[in-house]
Amino acid sequence: MKIYISADIEGVAGITNWEEARKEHATYPEFREAMTAEVVAACEGAIAAGASEIVIKDAHGSGRNIIAARLPECVRLIRAWSGHPLCMVQELDESFDAIMFLGYHSKAGSDGNPLAHTLALKVHRLAINGETASELVMHSLAAAMFKVPVAFVSGDKGICRDAVALNANIATVAVTEGIGPSTISIVPRRAHALIKEGVRTALARDLTPCRIALPEAFTLEITYGNPVDAYGASWYPGMTKTGPQTVRFETRSYFEVLRAIRFVV
């Protein structure tokens, strides 16, 4: 079994403040460890379910957070950013049996996490076909291009709700919840146990129902906090400015949606 893991940090147990997610801050190492430990727990669950090959995309910030020495031998780790439109699922293709998202977080404009955002803080809302989209939704649709099932999601309660709304068959583990600028989290040891068992159970079943249906056409809308960003984005081919802070892009190809996002976010 070949498994893909996309891992972020803003949805790991305990993280609460932007300083904790930034390499230059003294509190970052604690949450780099937390991110790594949750990924290791997921790997252990996947191996217990029969995975023999695991590809992990370090998908937070610099893309250089996960401590590679802690990972099992069957893992290949993708660090930093190639610039490819697949972004947080770089190198994903039809050869994978399932994809999982670890440490994911609520979308921009939501209140499920004090660190809620979608790709960049300048984005106030990113919508696909009229629905506000999280990084999870964006990259689950990317998985749908390759018919790779979304088996498991961990992170905050808001993103777990989004996962189930996307496909009720996706297994989830919520390790944290935002309350204003605060969080309520389970302790790391409990998070690791739930993730390990959740992944093992999720991958041991028929994953066909976990595939996401890909729409036939797409309308991408991005609203920025600063009208200057909307003006600049409006020059991307096929992009139109629909308001002082909003641009729109229409296509029948989801890859073209990802390509547009790559250049305007």
C-alpha positions, 0 to 999 in steps of 0.5 A, spaced: 500 500 500 502 506 497 500 512 502 501 520 501 501 524 507 500 532 507 502 535 513 501 542 516 502 545 523 496 550 525 492 544 526 496 540 531 495 539 538 496 545 543 498 550 537 495 557 539 499 563 536 502 565 530 509 565 534 509 558 535 508 556 527 514 561 525 521 558 525 525 564 528 521 564 534 523 561 541 517 557 541 517 554 534 521 548 536 516 545 541 511 545 535 516 542 530 516 536 535 509 536 535 508 536 528 513 531 527 510 526 532 503 527 529 506 525 523 510 519 526 503 517 529 500 517 522 505 513 519 505 508 525 498 507 523 499 506 516 504 501 517 500 497 521 494 497 516 499 494 511 503 501 508 509 499 505 511 506 502 509 513 505 510 519 501 510 525 506 509 533 504 512 538 509 507 543 507 507 548 512 511 555 511 518 553 509 516 546 508 522 544 512 519 543 519 518 535 520 524 532 523 526 527 518 530 522 523 524 521 527 520 518 521 520 510 519 524 507 513 519 506 508 518 514 508 520 519 503 520 526 505 518 532 500 521 538 503 521 546 501 517 548 495 518 546 488 513 551 485 509 546 482 501 548 482 500 541 486 503 545 492 501 542 498 500 535 495 507 535 490 508 529 487 501 526 488 499 521 482 495 515 480 500 511 484 497 512 491 492 508 494 490 514 499 492 520 501 491 523 508 492 530 511 495 531 518 495 538 522 490 541 517 486 548 520 480 552 519 479 556 512 480 563 512 474 567 515 472 562 520 473 562 527 475 554 528 482 556 530 486 562 531 490 561 526 485 560 521 487 562 514 487 559 506 494 559 503 496 566 505 494 571 510 492 576 505 487 572 502 480 573 506 476 568 502 477 563 497 471 560 494 471 554 489 464 554 485 461 559 490 463 555 496 468 557 501 474 553 500 479 551 505 486 548 504 483 541 505 478 542 500 483 545 495 488 539 495 482 534 496 480 536 489 487 535 487 487 528 489 480 527 485 484 529 479 488 522 480 482 518 483 486 518 490 481 517 496 481 521 502 482 517 507 483 521 513 484 528 516 486 530 523 486 538 525 482 542 528 474 541 529 472 546 524 477 542 518 474 536 521 467 538 520 469 540 513 472 534 511 465 530 513 461 535 509 466 534 503 465 526 504 462 523 510 466 517 509 473 521 511 475 519 517 477 524 522 481 526 529 480 533 532 485 534 536 484 542 538 478 547 537 479 555 537 475 559 542 477 566 540 484 567 540 485 561 545 485 554 543 482 547 547 486 541 545 487 534 547 494 532 550 499 530 545 500 523 548 492 522 547 493 525 540 498 521 537 494 515 540 488 517 536 491 519 530 495 512 530 489 508 531 484 512 526 489 512 521 490 504 522 482 503 522 481 508 516 486 504 511 484 497 513 477 498 509 475 499 502 477 506 500 473 507 494 467 511 497 472 516 500 474 518 493 472 525 491 467 527 485 470 532 481 466 537 478 465 538 470 467 546 471 470 551 476 469 558 478 475 560 482 473 567 486 479 570 491 477 576 496 484 579 498 484 584 504 488 589 500 485 592 493 492 592 491 493 585 491 486 584 487 489 589 482 495 585 481 492 578 480 487 581 475 492 581 470 493 573 470 490 570 464 483 569 464 482 572 471 477 578 471 476 583 477 469 583 480 470 588 485 475 592 489 478 586 493 475 580 488 477 577 482 474 571 478 477 565 474 473 560 470 475 554 467 473 546 466 480 544 468 481 543 476 489 544 474 488 550 471 485 553 478 491 550 481 495 554 476 492 560 477 492 560 485 499 558 484 500 565 481 495 570 484 496 567 492 
